[in-house]
Amino acid sequence: MNMKKRIWTQEIDLKTLNEANQGTLTDLLGIVFTEIGDDYLVATMPVTTQLLQPMGIMHGGASCTLAETIASIAANLCIDRTKKACVGLDININHIRPVYPGTILTAITKPLHLGRTTQVWEIKIQNENKLVAVSRMTASIIDWGKE
């Protein structure tokens, strides 16, 4: 029997996640968190004409921002935020197929490693069940005491 272990160290809900990102780059890009599982997080992002490169397809930086956003939020939900914070250390992304305006992308992130000083997250980005990009983000866990 494959039982998934809940990885979050705090109670979370979609309303709180989305409200916390108001007024940020996440909000500017229209990224919305849509699902929280025991060991994964899902978000969507609409592809607008503002996200295009001159060739008329989505700029790779937009999908990278989606990937880093969802993985960073997930990483911080796995630690005690009164003492620590997760910050991006490295990210890579492979773009598999072009994305055009009018598309709604869905990103799902799951941890590959939840360590004491680092975390590694896998992010899959898809468009209507077709994989368009895969990414891996490494986060560093730093001291972040509020004194």
Phi and psi in degrees as a GROMACS rama.xvg file:
@    title "Ramachandran Plot"
@    xaxis  label "Phi"
@    yaxis  label "Psi"
@TYPE xy
-98.5535  95.6353  ASN-2
-95.5594  125.781  MET-3
-82.2886  133.708  LYS-4
-90.043  135.474  LYS-5
-69.8184  124.788  ARG-6
-98.8284  -13.5602  ILE-7
-75.291  137.379  TRP-8
-96.0212  -0.58374  THR-9
-141.495  157.999  GLN-10
-72.7827  132.74  GLU-11
-135.964  153.82  ILE-12
-145.484  159.375  ASP-13
-63.6413  -39.1577  LEU-14
-59.7585  -46.4297  LYS-15
-64.5824  -43.4101  THR-16
-59.2723  -46.363  LEU-17
-70.4513  -37.4131  ASN-18
-66.2119  -36.2541  GLU-19
-65.612  -20.809  ALA-20
-98.7589  3.90432  ASN-21
-64.8159  135.68  GLN-22
82.4555  7.33918  GLY-23
-109.801  178.906  THR-24
-58.6002  -36.3827  LEU-25
-55.9571  -46.9025  THR-26
-66.5228  -43.3531  ASP-27
-57.7899  -38.8981  LEU-28
-84.0383  -4.04445  LEU-29
77.5461  21.0024  GLY-30
-72.6905  128.253  ILE-31
-128.899  130.952  VAL-32
-79.7696  130.179  PHE-33
-120.661  -17.434  THR-34
-156.804  140.212  GLU-35
-124.589  118.317  ILE-36
-103.543  -178.47  GLY-37
-64.4551  -30.4815  ASP-38
-139.776  26.3216  ASP-39
-154.669  162.123  TYR-40
-135.375  140.996  LEU-41
-124.568  140.158  VAL-42
-142.435  157.489  ALA-43
-120.467  158.33  THR-44
-147.341  126.776  MET-45
-78.1922  141.131  PRO-46
-95.066  109.887  VAL-47
-103.829  170.317  THR-48
-64.2618  -23.4459  THR-49
-69.6459  -15.2352  GLN-50
-96.952  7.22642  LEU-51
-87.8887  154.25  LEU-52
-93.848  169.968  GLN-53
-56.4387  -22.7335  PRO-54
-76.8029  -4.17747  MET-55
89.2356  7.58747  GLY-56
-113.479  162.852  ILE-57
-59.7084  136.6  MET-58
-66.9949  136.156  HIS-59
-60.0759  -26.8846  GLY-60
-64.9289  -28.0769  GLY-61
-68.6742  -45.7543  ALA-62
-68.0833  -33.2056  SER-63
-66.3256  -38.4253  CYS-64
-65.3336  -41.7106  THR-65
-59.2839  -45.8696  LEU-66
-62.4864  -47.5969  ALA-67
-67.5086  -36.3399  GLU-68
-61.1931  -52.8199  THR-69
-67.2993  -39.2024  ILE-70
-70.4401  -38.8624  ALA-71
-65.219  -43.4289  SER-72
-62.4884  -46.663  ILE-73
-59.9165  -43.6366  ALA-74
-58.5474  -42.5854  ALA-75
-72.2891  -18.9478  ASN-76
-80.828  -6.08371  LEU-77
-102.388  6.33926  CYS-78
-130.435  168.963  ILE-79
-81.7947  101.952  ASP-80
-71.8423  -7.28197  ARG-81
-78.5451  -17.3499  THR-82
-122.151  -26.6288  LYS-83
-133.668  165.08  LYS-84
-144.207  150.208  ALA-85
-104.61  129.142  CYS-86
-127.568  148.95  VAL-87
-62.9501  131.966  GLY-88
-109.24  -38.4066  LEU-89
-158.504  145.248  ASP-90
-144.701  141.447  ILE-91
-134.604  156.574  ASN-92
-148.994  140.085  ILE-93
-113.713  123.417  ASN-94
-92.8452  121.661  HIS-95
-96.1427  -37.9604  ILE-96
-147.431  155.482  ARG-97
-69.967  155.006  PRO-98
-125.865  137.04  VAL-99
-113.679  159.353  TYR-100
-59.7094  149.956  PRO-101
94.9611  -9.01356  GLY-102
-83.6278  144.735  THR-103
-108.05  117.279  ILE-104
-89.154  146.141  LEU-105
-120.439  128.407  THR-106
-115.956  138.537  ALA-107
-128.703  133.226  ILE-108
-121.858  142.111  THR-109
-137.919  148.089  LYS-110
-77.1567  142.637  PRO-111
-100.476  -26.3452  LEU-112
-154.712  127.044  HIS-113
-120.758  88.603  LEU-114
-99.4499  -175.624  GLY-115
-75.0728  -34.1364  ARG-116
-119.619  -14.3789  THR-117
-142.3  159.041  THR-118
-134.243  148.469  GLN-119
-125.464  128.892  VAL-120
-122.147  138.308  TRP-121
-100.995  136.865  GLU-122
-126.918  127.496  ILE-123
-113.457  129.988  LYS-124
-115.129  128.158  ILE-125
-133.227  161.345  GLN-126
-127.473  110.178  ASN-127
49.2342  49.7032  GLU-128
70.6721  8.87998  ASN-129
-104.118  127.865  LYS-130
-68.3913  125.75  LEU-131
-111.545  -22.2957  VAL-132
-160.761  150.645  ALA-133
-129.783  143.974  VAL-134
-142.029  158.393  SER-135
-135.599  128.256  ARG-136
-120.884  133.804  MET-137
-106.071  130.78  THR-138
-113.251  142.567  ALA-139
-98.9007  135.995  SER-140
-96.1457  116.993  ILE-141
-116.488  159.392  ILE-142
-67.4229  138.306  ASP-143
-151.194  51.6204  TRP-144
-72.1552  139.261  GLY-145
-100.224  101.991  LYS-146
